[in-house]
């Protein structure tokens, strides 16, 4: 088993999001650590990987100082900052009619969300 200490998925959010999270955990439950018997891993050090050294992130880490990205910021209709996989801020230019940017698990009402554009993802490279 690749992730022996896999935690149950986050129970917050709408039912469809909880279902997607559970499906992801279920898909990983039977995953195995690759070995050098597989050609793609032959010259790797996969045997040295200690998955127990890693844990799922349950909250965004602290803000860290780094280069000032203010100059790199572009004029855009929205800016979303994601840290450790968590949305930590959303800024939307109020001059764009009809634009809504929000966290998926903060959605309300019956507006279409993830999966509205296509029922199943398409891997264009698998052809």
DOKEBA-656087 format. One record per atom (N, C-alpha, C): residue number from 1; residue in three letters; atom name; x, y, z. Coordinates in Angstrom, 3 decimals. Example, Ala and Ser with C-alpha at 12.3 -4.5 7.8 and 13.67 -1.06 7.14 Angstrom:
BEGIN
DRENBA  nr rest atom        x        y        z
DRENBA   1  Ala    N   13.190   -5.690    7.800
DRENBA   1  Ala   CA   12.300   -4.500    7.800
DRENBA   1  Ala    C   13.200   -3.300    7.800
DRENBA   2  Ser    N   12.850   -2.250    7.080
DRENBA   2  Ser   CA   13.670   -1.060    7.140
DRENBA   2  Ser    C   12.900    0.030    7.870
//
This chain:
BEGIN
DRENBA  nr rest atom        x        y        z
DRENBA   1  Unk    N    0.852   -1.173    0.000
DRENBA   1  Unk   CA    0.000    0.000    0.000
DRENBA   1  Unk    C    0.899    1.239    0.000
DRENBA   2  Unk    N    0.583    2.175   -0.858
DRENBA   2  Unk   CA    1.397    3.372   -1.010
DRENBA   2  Unk    C    1.216    4.344    0.148
DRENBA   3  Unk    N   -0.006    4.512    0.609
DRENBA   3  Unk   CA   -0.294    5.460    1.682
DRENBA   3  Unk    C   -0.977    4.736    2.843
DRENBA   4  Unk    N   -0.215    4.086    3.726
DRENBA   4  Unk   CA   -0.838    3.303    4.802
DRENBA   4  Unk    C   -1.611    4.152    5.802
DRENBA   5  Unk    N   -1.242    5.411    5.965
DRENBA   5  Unk   CA   -1.931    6.247    6.949
DRENBA   5  Unk    C   -2.839    7.270    6.265
DRENBA   6  Unk    N   -3.467    6.869    5.169
DRENBA   6  Unk   CA   -4.338    7.770    4.431
DRENBA   6  Unk    C   -5.541    8.146    5.284
DRENBA   7  Unk    N   -5.729    9.442    5.450
DRENBA   7  Unk   CA   -6.819    9.944    6.297
DRENBA   7  Unk    C   -8.136    9.936    5.537
DRENBA   8  Unk    N   -9.242    9.873    6.286
DRENBA   8  Unk   CA  -10.536   10.027    5.614
DRENBA   8  Unk    C  -10.616   11.421    5.008
DRENBA   9  Unk    N  -11.358   11.577    3.935
DRENBA   9  Unk   CA  -11.437   12.889    3.289
DRENBA   9  Unk    C  -12.159   13.917    4.154
DRENBA  10  Unk    N  -11.897   15.163    3.850
DRENBA  10  Unk   CA  -12.546   16.288    4.526
DRENBA  10  Unk    C  -14.056   16.155    4.359
DRENBA  11  Unk    N  -14.789   16.251    5.445
DRENBA  11  Unk   CA  -16.246   16.081    5.406
DRENBA  11  Unk    C  -16.989   17.388    5.185
DRENBA  12  Unk    N  -16.260   18.478    4.953
DRENBA  12  Unk   CA  -16.944   19.749    4.735
DRENBA  12  Unk    C  -17.339   19.894    3.271
DRENBA  13  Unk    N  -18.174   20.849    2.995
DRENBA  13  Unk   CA  -18.572   21.136    1.623
DRENBA  13  Unk    C  -19.807   20.383    1.199
DRENBA  14  Unk    N  -20.256   20.662   -0.027
DRENBA  14  Unk   CA  -21.472   20.012   -0.539
DRENBA  14  Unk    C  -21.253   18.522   -0.805
DRENBA  15  Unk    N  -22.335   17.791   -0.940
DRENBA  15  Unk   CA  -22.270   16.334   -1.110
DRENBA  15  Unk    C  -21.439   15.935   -2.322
DRENBA  16  Unk    N  -21.606   16.626   -3.455
DRENBA  16  Unk   CA  -20.865   16.244   -4.661
DRENBA  16  Unk    C  -19.361   16.388   -4.441
DRENBA  17  Unk    N  -18.928   17.369   -3.639
DRENBA  17  Unk   CA  -17.510   17.552   -3.363
DRENBA  17  Unk    C  -17.004   16.475   -2.410
DRENBA  18  Unk    N  -17.807   16.129   -1.410
DRENBA  18  Unk   CA  -17.429   15.044   -0.500
DRENBA  18  Unk    C  -17.308   13.732   -1.266
DRENBA  19  Unk    N  -18.207   13.502   -2.230
DRENBA  19  Unk   CA  -18.147   12.283   -3.050
DRENBA  19  Unk    C  -16.862   12.237   -3.869
DRENBA  20  Unk    N  -16.458   13.373   -4.447
DRENBA  20  Unk   CA  -15.223   13.421   -5.236
DRENBA  20  Unk    C  -14.008   13.154   -4.354
DRENBA  21  Unk    N  -14.019   13.721   -3.159
DRENBA  21  Unk   CA  -12.906   13.491   -2.234
DRENBA  21  Unk    C  -12.820   12.018   -1.844
DRENBA  22  Unk    N  -13.970   11.399   -1.558
DRENBA  22  Unk   CA  -13.980    9.989   -1.180
DRENBA  22  Unk    C  -13.498    9.120   -2.339
DRENBA  23  Unk    N  -13.910    9.456   -3.555
DRENBA  23  Unk   CA  -13.457    8.690   -4.726
DRENBA  23  Unk    C  -11.938    8.777   -4.882
DRENBA  24  Unk    N  -11.367    9.936   -4.591
DRENBA  24  Unk   CA   -9.910   10.090   -4.678
DRENBA  24  Unk    C   -9.210    9.242   -3.624
DRENBA  25  Unk    N   -9.729    9.242   -2.405
DRENBA  25  Unk   CA   -9.143    8.418   -1.342
DRENBA  25  Unk    C   -9.266    6.942   -1.697
DRENBA  26  Unk    N  -10.420    6.537   -2.215
DRENBA  26  Unk   CA  -10.617    5.140   -2.608
DRENBA  26  Unk    C   -9.643    4.723   -3.704
DRENBA  27  Unk    N   -9.397    5.628   -4.659
DRENBA  27  Unk   CA   -8.484    5.312   -5.762
DRENBA  27  Unk    C   -7.057    5.122   -5.248
DRENBA  28  Unk    N   -6.679    5.871   -4.226
DRENBA  28  Unk   CA   -5.329    5.753   -3.673
DRENBA  28  Unk    C   -5.178    4.587   -2.701
DRENBA  29  Unk    N   -6.293    4.094   -2.173
DRENBA  29  Unk   CA   -6.238    3.063   -1.139
DRENBA  29  Unk    C   -5.494    1.810   -1.604
DRENBA  30  Unk    N   -5.628    1.449   -2.858
DRENBA  30  Unk   CA   -4.996    0.229   -3.361
DRENBA  30  Unk    C   -3.704    0.492   -4.122
DRENBA  31  Unk    N   -3.273    1.742   -4.171
DRENBA  31  Unk   CA   -2.050    2.078   -4.908
DRENBA  31  Unk    C   -0.844    1.412   -4.241
DRENBA  32  Unk    N    0.072    0.949   -5.047
DRENBA  32  Unk   CA    1.278    0.302   -4.551
DRENBA  32  Unk    C    2.496    1.168   -4.855
DRENBA  33  Unk    N    3.515    1.062   -4.012
DRENBA  33  Unk   CA    4.762    1.760   -4.279
DRENBA  33  Unk    C    5.391    1.125   -5.515
DRENBA  34  Unk    N    5.796    1.925   -6.494
DRENBA  34  Unk   CA    6.442    1.341   -7.677
DRENBA  34  Unk    C    7.777    0.707   -7.291
DRENBA  35  Unk    N    8.239   -0.189   -8.131
DRENBA  35  Unk   CA    9.528   -0.838   -7.880
DRENBA  35  Unk    C   10.416   -0.684   -9.104
DRENBA  36  Unk    N   11.691   -0.985   -8.931
DRENBA  36  Unk   CA   12.635   -0.912  -10.053
DRENBA  36  Unk    C   12.426   -2.060  -11.031
DRENBA  37  Unk    N   11.496   -2.965  -10.733
DRENBA  37  Unk   CA   11.139   -4.011  -11.700
DRENBA  37  Unk    C   10.428   -3.405  -12.909
DRENBA  38  Unk    N    9.809   -2.241  -12.694
DRENBA  38  Unk   CA    9.152   -1.545  -13.787
DRENBA  38  Unk    C   10.197   -0.713  -14.525
DRENBA  39  Unk    N   10.218   -0.797  -15.832
DRENBA  39  Unk   CA   11.241   -0.133  -16.643
DRENBA  39  Unk    C   11.346    1.360  -16.339
DRENBA  40  Unk    N   10.231    2.017  -16.192
DRENBA  40  Unk   CA   10.252    3.460  -15.987
DRENBA  40  Unk    C   10.943    3.850  -14.671
DRENBA  41  Unk    N   10.978    2.938  -13.695
DRENBA  41  Unk   CA   11.593    3.207  -12.399
DRENBA  41  Unk    C   12.975    2.556  -12.256
DRENBA  42  Unk    N   13.442    1.871  -13.268
DRENBA  42  Unk   CA   14.665    1.073  -13.179
DRENBA  42  Unk    C   15.865    1.840  -12.631
DRENBA  43  Unk    N   16.092    3.038  -13.078
DRENBA  43  Unk   CA   17.283    3.792  -12.671
DRENBA  43  Unk    C   16.989    4.824  -11.576
DRENBA  44  Unk    N   15.842    4.707  -10.967
DRENBA  44  Unk   CA   15.482    5.646   -9.905
DRENBA  44  Unk    C   15.904    5.069   -8.546
DRENBA  45  Unk    N   15.739    5.866   -7.537
DRENBA  45  Unk   CA   15.981    5.408   -6.162
DRENBA  45  Unk    C   14.636    5.274   -5.446
DRENBA  46  Unk    N   13.670    4.701   -6.122
DRENBA  46  Unk   CA   12.312    4.601   -5.580
DRENBA  46  Unk    C   12.288    3.788   -4.290
DRENBA  47  Unk    N   13.205    2.857   -4.134
DRENBA  47  Unk   CA   13.259    2.050   -2.915
DRENBA  47  Unk    C   13.600    2.864   -1.682
DRENBA  48  Unk    N   14.176    4.041   -1.875
DRENBA  48  Unk   CA   14.539    4.896   -0.745
DRENBA  48  Unk    C   13.401    5.828   -0.326
DRENBA  49  Unk    N   12.313    5.810   -1.087
DRENBA  49  Unk   CA   11.184    6.675   -0.766
DRENBA  49  Unk    C   10.495    6.175    0.501
DRENBA  50  Unk    N   10.411    7.016    1.497
DRENBA  50  Unk   CA    9.743    6.694    2.755
DRENBA  50  Unk    C    8.462    7.520    2.825
DRENBA  51  Unk    N    7.358    6.929    2.379
DRENBA  51  Unk   CA    6.108    7.681    2.324
DRENBA  51  Unk    C    5.605    8.076    3.708
DRENBA  52  Unk    N    6.058    7.390    4.738
DRENBA  52  Unk   CA    5.628    7.748    6.093
DRENBA  52  Unk    C    6.214    9.078    6.553
DRENBA  53  Unk    N    7.212    9.588    5.834
DRENBA  53  Unk   CA    7.777   10.893    6.163
DRENBA  53  Unk    C    6.852   12.028    5.736
DRENBA  54  Unk    N    5.843   11.730    4.950
DRENBA  54  Unk   CA    4.961   12.749    4.400
DRENBA  54  Unk    C    3.576   12.631    5.015
DRENBA  55  Unk    N    2.911   13.744    5.110
DRENBA  55  Unk   CA    1.547   13.764    5.649
DRENBA  55  Unk    C    0.710   14.711    4.806
DRENBA  56  Unk    N   -0.576   14.454    4.781
DRENBA  56  Unk   CA   -1.483   15.327    4.052
DRENBA  56  Unk    C   -1.527   16.697    4.723
DRENBA  57  Unk    N   -1.626   17.724    3.923
DRENBA  57  Unk   CA   -1.742   19.080    4.440
DRENBA  57  Unk    C   -3.205   19.302    4.800
DRENBA  58  Unk    N   -3.451   19.738    6.015
DRENBA  58  Unk   CA   -4.834   19.940    6.459
DRENBA  58  Unk    C   -5.211   21.407    6.587
DRENBA  59  Unk    N   -4.224   22.281    6.458
DRENBA  59  Unk   CA   -4.473   23.723    6.533
DRENBA  59  Unk    C   -3.315   24.429    5.837
DRENBA  60  Unk    N   -3.549   25.617    5.316
DRENBA  60  Unk   CA   -2.451   26.322    4.665
DRENBA  60  Unk    C   -1.352   26.666    5.664
DRENBA  61  Unk    N   -0.133   26.526    5.224
DRENBA  61  Unk   CA    0.997   26.884    6.073
DRENBA  61  Unk    C    1.100   28.387    6.223
DRENBA  62  Unk    N    2.035   28.815    7.049
DRENBA  62  Unk   CA    2.183   30.256    7.259
DRENBA  62  Unk    C    2.684   30.945    6.002
DRENBA  63  Unk    N    2.344   32.205    5.892
DRENBA  63  Unk   CA    2.840   32.992    4.772
DRENBA  63  Unk    C    4.355   33.096    4.911
DRENBA  64  Unk    N    5.064   32.911    3.833
DRENBA  64  Unk   CA    6.522   32.998    3.883
DRENBA  64  Unk    C    6.975   34.199    3.072
DRENBA  65  Unk    N    8.084   34.767    3.495
DRENBA  65  Unk   CA    8.605   35.897    2.736
DRENBA  65  Unk    C    9.389   35.365    1.551
DRENBA  66  Unk    N    9.373   36.091    0.511
DRENBA  66  Unk   CA   10.071   35.705   -0.703
DRENBA  66  Unk    C   10.229   36.921   -1.577
DRENBA  67  Unk    N   10.535   36.691   -2.825
DRENBA  67  Unk   CA   10.694   37.840   -3.715
DRENBA  67  Unk    C    9.383   38.610   -3.849
DRENBA  68  Unk    N    9.487   39.910   -4.016
DRENBA  68  Unk   CA    8.303   40.737   -4.203
DRENBA  68  Unk    C    7.759   40.463   -5.599
DRENBA  69  Unk    N    6.579   39.896   -5.663
DRENBA  69  Unk   CA    5.987   39.545   -6.949
DRENBA  69  Unk    C    5.069   40.643   -7.472
DRENBA  70  Unk    N    5.040   41.772   -6.784
DRENBA  70  Unk   CA    4.177   42.869   -7.203
DRENBA  70  Unk    C    4.431   43.293   -8.635
DRENBA  71  Unk    N    5.691   43.344   -9.040
DRENBA  71  Unk   CA    6.037   43.753  -10.401
DRENBA  71  Unk    C    5.601   42.707  -11.418
DRENBA  72  Unk    N    5.519   41.446  -10.991
DRENBA  72  Unk   CA    5.137   40.373  -11.911
DRENBA  72  Unk    C    3.621   40.247  -12.042
DRENBA  73  Unk    N    2.903   40.905  -11.168
DRENBA  73  Unk   CA    1.443   40.805  -11.184
DRENBA  73  Unk    C    0.902   41.476  -12.438
DRENBA  74  Unk    N    0.040   40.792  -13.118
DRENBA  74  Unk   CA   -0.512   41.307  -14.360
DRENBA  74  Unk    C   -1.905   41.889  -14.123
DRENBA  75  Unk    N   -2.333   42.725  -15.044
DRENBA  75  Unk   CA   -3.677   43.266  -14.983
DRENBA  75  Unk    C   -4.626   42.134  -15.363
DRENBA  76  Unk    N   -5.449   41.717  -14.429
DRENBA  76  Unk   CA   -6.321   40.577  -14.671
DRENBA  76  Unk    C   -7.684   40.823  -14.039
DRENBA  77  Unk    N   -8.662   40.064  -14.470
DRENBA  77  Unk   CA  -10.008   40.192  -13.925
DRENBA  77  Unk    C  -10.092   39.631  -12.511
DRENBA  78  Unk    N   -9.181   38.706  -12.167
DRENBA  78  Unk   CA   -9.183   38.128  -10.823
DRENBA  78  Unk    C   -7.797   37.612  -10.486
DRENBA  79  Unk    N   -7.482   37.638   -9.209
DRENBA  79  Unk   CA   -6.249   37.040   -8.689
DRENBA  79  Unk    C   -6.647   36.092   -7.568
DRENBA  80  Unk    N   -6.177   34.861   -7.671
DRENBA  80  Unk   CA   -6.445   33.867   -6.642
DRENBA  80  Unk    C   -5.093   33.405   -6.112
DRENBA  81  Unk    N   -4.916   33.457   -4.793
DRENBA  81  Unk   CA   -3.674   33.011   -4.171
DRENBA  81  Unk    C   -3.942   31.665   -3.507
DRENBA  82  Unk    N   -3.141   30.669   -3.870
DRENBA  82  Unk   CA   -3.261   29.320   -3.334
DRENBA  82  Unk    C   -1.968   28.996   -2.601
DRENBA  83  Unk    N   -2.089   28.563   -1.351
DRENBA  83  Unk   CA   -0.918   28.174   -0.567
DRENBA  83  Unk    C   -1.164   26.784   -0.001
DRENBA  84  Unk    N   -0.257   25.865   -0.295
DRENBA  84  Unk   CA   -0.362   24.472    0.157
DRENBA  84  Unk    C   -1.677   23.837   -0.281
DRENBA  85  Unk    N   -2.158   24.217   -1.451
DRENBA  85  Unk   CA   -3.396   23.652   -1.981
DRENBA  85  Unk    C   -4.664   24.299   -1.463
DRENBA  86  Unk    N   -4.551   25.336   -0.661
DRENBA  86  Unk   CA   -5.709   26.019   -0.094
DRENBA  86  Unk    C   -5.800   27.428   -0.662
DRENBA  87  Unk    N   -7.005   27.814   -1.047
DRENBA  87  Unk   CA   -7.224   29.188   -1.501
DRENBA  87  Unk    C   -7.153   30.079   -0.266
DRENBA  88  Unk    N   -6.215   31.031   -0.263
DRENBA  88  Unk   CA   -6.070   31.917    0.893
DRENBA  88  Unk    C   -6.579   33.324    0.617
DRENBA  89  Unk    N   -6.695   33.685   -0.658
DRENBA  89  Unk   CA   -7.311   34.980   -0.957
DRENBA  89  Unk    C   -7.819   35.009   -2.388
DRENBA  90  Unk    N   -8.873   35.758   -2.580
DRENBA  90  Unk   CA   -9.476   35.964   -3.902
DRENBA  90  Unk    C   -9.756   37.455   -4.046
DRENBA  91  Unk    N   -9.253   38.040   -5.118
DRENBA  91  Unk   CA   -9.539   39.436   -5.438
DRENBA  91  Unk    C  -10.152   39.460   -6.829
DRENBA  92  Unk    N  -11.317   40.059   -6.956
DRENBA  92  Unk   CA  -12.011   40.117   -8.237
DRENBA  92  Unk    C  -12.194   41.571   -8.636
DRENBA  93  Unk    N  -11.873   41.870   -9.894
DRENBA  93  Unk   CA  -12.085   43.205  -10.440
DRENBA  93  Unk    C  -13.592   43.364  -10.638
DRENBA  94  Unk    N  -14.184   44.273   -9.908
DRENBA  94  Unk   CA  -15.636   44.446   -9.953
DRENBA  94  Unk    C  -16.163   45.046  -11.236
DRENBA  95  Unk    N  -15.280   45.375  -12.186
DRENBA  95  Unk   CA  -15.748   46.007  -13.421
DRENBA  95  Unk    C  -16.098   45.003  -14.511
DRENBA  96  Unk    N  -15.879   43.718  -14.259
DRENBA  96  Unk   CA  -16.171   42.698  -15.273
DRENBA  96  Unk    C  -17.550   42.117  -14.992
DRENBA  97  Unk    N  -18.498   42.400  -15.886
DRENBA  97  Unk   CA  -19.863   41.923  -15.702
DRENBA  97  Unk    C  -19.937   40.405  -15.787
DRENBA  98  Unk    N  -20.649   39.805  -14.850
DRENBA  98  Unk   CA  -20.918   38.376  -14.890
DRENBA  98  Unk    C  -19.798   37.489  -14.369
DRENBA  99  Unk    N  -18.701   38.066  -13.909
DRENBA  99  Unk   CA  -17.584   37.260  -13.422
DRENBA  99  Unk    C  -17.781   36.921  -11.954
DRENBA 100  Unk    N  -17.721   35.621  -11.654
DRENBA 100  Unk   CA  -17.785   35.158  -10.275
DRENBA 100  Unk    C  -16.596   34.238  -10.039
DRENBA 101  Unk    N  -15.843   34.511   -8.998
DRENBA 101  Unk   CA  -14.731   33.654   -8.608
DRENBA 101  Unk    C  -14.938   33.334   -7.139
DRENBA 102  Unk    N  -15.041   32.035   -6.820
DRENBA 102  Unk   CA  -15.275   31.642   -5.441
DRENBA 102  Unk    C  -14.685   30.268   -5.188
DRENBA 103  Unk    N  -14.491   29.950   -3.921
DRENBA 103  Unk   CA  -14.017   28.619   -3.553
DRENBA 103  Unk    C  -15.102   27.610   -3.901
DRENBA 104  Unk    N  -14.705   26.446   -4.375
DRENBA 104  Unk   CA  -15.676   25.432   -4.768
DRENBA 104  Unk    C  -16.559   25.034   -3.600
DRENBA 105  Unk    N  -15.994   24.868   -2.415
DRENBA 105  Unk   CA  -16.822   24.427   -1.298
DRENBA 105  Unk    C  -17.599   25.555   -0.628
DRENBA 106  Unk    N  -17.455   26.790   -1.126
DRENBA 106  Unk   CA  -18.265   27.912   -0.639
DRENBA 106  Unk    C  -19.459   28.176   -1.546
DRENBA 107  Unk    N  -19.589   27.406   -2.608
DRENBA 107  Unk   CA  -20.662   27.636   -3.575
DRENBA 107  Unk    C  -22.023   27.410   -2.931
DRENBA 108  Unk    N  -22.984   28.151   -3.401
DRENBA 108  Unk   CA  -24.348   27.963   -2.929
DRENBA 108  Unk    C  -25.283   28.004   -4.130
DRENBA 109  Unk    N  -26.452   27.504   -3.934
DRENBA 109  Unk   CA  -27.439   27.533   -5.019
DRENBA 109  Unk    C  -27.234   26.399   -6.006
DRENBA 110  Unk    N  -27.859   26.524   -7.162
DRENBA 110  Unk   CA  -27.823   25.445   -8.140
DRENBA 110  Unk    C  -27.007   25.812   -9.381
DRENBA 111  Unk    N  -26.068   26.753   -9.246
DRENBA 111  Unk   CA  -25.227   27.110  -10.386
DRENBA 111  Unk    C  -24.318   25.935  -10.730
DRENBA 112  Unk    N  -24.007   25.775  -12.013
DRENBA 112  Unk   CA  -23.111   24.682  -12.396
DRENBA 112  Unk    C  -21.730   24.876  -11.785
DRENBA 113  Unk    N  -21.066   23.784  -11.477
DRENBA 113  Unk   CA  -19.728   23.842  -10.890
DRENBA 113  Unk    C  -18.796   22.899  -11.619
DRENBA 114  Unk    N  -17.870   22.308  -10.876
DRENBA 114  Unk   CA  -16.931   21.353  -11.465
DRENBA 114  Unk    C  -17.726   20.241  -12.130
DRENBA 115  Unk    N  -17.339   19.874  -13.301
DRENBA 115  Unk   CA  -18.030   18.817  -14.023
DRENBA 115  Unk    C  -19.117   19.328  -14.946
DRENBA 116  Unk    N  -19.425   20.620  -14.898
DRENBA 116  Unk   CA  -20.487   21.151  -15.743
DRENBA 116  Unk    C  -20.054   21.212  -17.203
DRENBA 117  Unk    N  -18.762   21.407  -17.447
DRENBA 117  Unk   CA  -18.284   21.527  -18.827
DRENBA 117  Unk    C  -18.191   20.174  -19.508
DRENBA 118  Unk    N  -17.847   19.127  -18.754
DRENBA 118  Unk   CA  -17.782   17.776  -19.320
DRENBA 118  Unk    C  -18.039   16.776  -18.209
DRENBA 119  Unk    N  -18.710   15.703  -18.552
DRENBA 119  Unk   CA  -19.037   14.699  -17.544
DRENBA 119  Unk    C  -17.797   13.925  -17.103
DRENBA 120  Unk    N  -16.956   13.555  -18.037
DRENBA 120  Unk   CA  -15.738   12.798  -17.746
DRENBA 120  Unk    C  -14.551   13.536  -18.332
DRENBA 121  Unk    N  -13.440   13.609  -17.605
DRENBA 121  Unk   CA  -12.259   14.255  -18.163
DRENBA 121  Unk    C  -11.735   13.476  -19.363
DRENBA 122  Unk    N  -11.145   14.192  -20.290
DRENBA 122  Unk   CA  -10.614   13.566  -21.495
DRENBA 122  Unk    C   -9.099   13.696  -21.475
DRENBA 123  Unk    N   -8.404   12.575  -21.621
DRENBA 123  Unk   CA   -6.940   12.596  -21.693
DRENBA 123  Unk    C   -6.577   12.668  -23.175
DRENBA 124  Unk    N   -6.245   13.866  -23.638
DRENBA 124  Unk   CA   -5.963   14.053  -25.061
DRENBA 124  Unk    C   -4.665   13.385  -25.474
DRENBA 125  Unk    N   -3.804   13.042  -24.510
DRENBA 125  Unk   CA   -2.536   12.403  -24.854
DRENBA 125  Unk    C   -2.631   10.898  -24.926
DRENBA 126  Unk    N   -3.776   10.332  -24.550
DRENBA 126  Unk   CA   -3.939    8.889  -24.533
DRENBA 126  Unk    C   -4.285    8.317  -25.905
DRENBA 127  Unk    N   -4.452    9.179  -26.895
DRENBA 127  Unk   CA   -4.866    8.692  -28.213
DRENBA 127  Unk    C   -3.716    8.173  -29.028
//
